Amino acid sequence: MSDEDYVYDEESGEWLPASELAAKQAAANSVEVRDAVGNILQDGDQVTLIKDLTVKGAGQTLKQGTLIKSIRLTGDPQEIDCKYEGIKGLVLRAEFVRKR
């Protein structure tokens, strides 16, 4: 028998090893972000825009095919945070990008 601590899981009503319960809770808290084609996006991915986007407040239009490097997930399944030269705090909707 292992020396691991057991914790009571109120959802299932069972005693589970602490590491198993932590993994179960982490999986439940993770957000799955998908691009326009259905590919799963992760932090650090490169994406390409699938249509021209006018950036509010920047007076600039990002053209179709523009490469955005090193994205970050925000916790919202529809939004990704990214950096692009000349634009601070750029947040794009996942439906307008395709994973590269």
C-alpha positions, 0 to 999 in steps of 0.5 A: 500500500502506498503512503500517499494521502487520500482526500474525499472527493465531494463530487463522486463521494469517493476517497481518492489519492491527492495527486489523482484529485489534483489532476482531475481538478486541473483538467476540469479547470482547463479551457480548450481554445480552438481556431477557425478550423478546429485545431486546439491552440496552446500557449506559444503557438503561431497563428495566421489571420484568416481575414482582414481585421480592423484594430480599434484604437490603433488606426491600423488593419491587420491583413489576411495571412498576417503571422502572429507569433507566440500567443497566450491563452486568456482563460476565455475559450474565444479570445487569445492574447498576442503581441504585434509590432505597433499594437499594445494589448492585442486580443484576437478572437479565436474564430479569426485565426488558424494555427500554423 
